[in-house]
Amino acid sequence: MDKENTLTILTKQFIMDVIPCCEELKSMGQAVFASLLETQALSLDFASNFAASALTKEKFISHIEDGYYSSGKIEQSLKLLDDMDMGFKNQPILLESINKIHRMFAASYKTATKNQTSKELE
C-alpha cells in the first residue's frame, strides 16, 4: 500500500474532527451549517485522495483546485459562524487546521501550474 501524503492525512484528520462539531452544531439548531461543513469536508477528502492518485497532471490540477475551493468554503463558513457568535467547542482548532489545508492546496496548485504558465507565454 502506498504511503499517504501529508495532505491526505490532514484531510482525514479534519473529517474526524469536524463530525463531532457538526453534531454540536445540529444540537444548537444550526443544521444548515452542519450539513454544509459535512459536505465540504467530504469533498475536501475526495479531492486530496483523487489528487494523490491522479493519472495525469491535468487531473491532479483539477482535484487540487477542487480541494482549494472546498477548504475555502469551510474556512469562510467557520468564520461566519464565529462572526454570528455561534462558535462551538473546537472551532479555533478546526479553523487553524483548515487554514493549513487551504494553504497546502494553494501551494500545490501554484507548484503544479508554475511551469505550465511559463510554457503558455512562449
N, C-alpha and C positions, 0 to 999 in steps of 0.2 A: 504494500500500500504506500502511496506517495505521502511524503511528509507535508503536512498542511503549512501554508504560508501564514505570516502574521495577520494579514487582513482577514482571512477566513476564520482564524482563531478568534480575533476580536469581534467579528460579527456574530459568531456563535455565542460568545460570552454575552454580547449585548442582548441577544434574544432571550437568553436565560435570565438576564437581569430585568428586562422590560416586562416579561409576562406577569410577575407578581405586582409590578407597578400598574399594569393595565387593570388587574383585578381591583387594586386600590382605587383607581380612577372610576371604575364602574360602581363601586360602593359609594363614591362621592357624587354619583349621578352624572358622571362625565363619560357616558358610553360612546359618544361620538369620537372623542379624543382617544379613548382606549382602542376603539376599532381602527382608527387611523394609524396609531402607533403600531399596533399588531400587524397591519397590512404592510406598512412601510418597512418594518423590521424584517418581515419575511422577504420582501423584495430586495432588501439590502443583503440578506444572506444568499439569496439566489444569485444576485449579481456577483458577489465575491467568489462564490463557488464556480459559477459558469465562466468567469474571467480566468480563474486558476486553471481551468481545463479547456480553454478556448483552443480551437484548431487553427484559427487564423488570427493575424494581427487585427484585422478589421472587426472580428467578433470580440476579441479581447477589449478593444477600444469601446465598442458598443456596450459591453457589460460593465466596464469601468464607469462609463458615462451614466448608465442606469443607477449604479450604486452611489455615484456622486449626488445625483438628484434625490434619491431616496433618503440618503443621510441628511441632505439639506432640509428636506421636508420634516424629518424627525426633529432636527435641531430647532427649526422655526416653531414647530408645534410645542416643544418643551418650553421655549422662550415665551410663547404666547400664554401658555398655562401659568407661567411664573408672573407675567405681566397682569394676568387676571386674578392674581392671588389665589390660584388653585394648585399650588405646589403640593407635592407628595413626598413621602419619606426619602426616597433615594434619587430624587430629581437632580440634585447637584452632581451626583456620581454619573448618572446617565448623560447629563449634558457634557461633562468632561469626556466621557467615553465616545459619544457620538461626534464630538468636535474632532477628536483624534482620528476617528474613522473617516470623517469627511475630508480632513486634510490629507490622509493617505490615498483616498480615491483621487483627489485633485493632483497630488504629486505623481501618481501612477499615470494619470491621463496626460499630464504635461510631458512626462518622460516618453511615453509611447507615441506621442504625436510630434515631439520635438524635431526629429529628422524628417518626418512627413511634411511639415510646413516648409522647411528649407528646400526640399526637393520640388515642391509645388511652385516655389518662387523662381526656380531656374528655368 
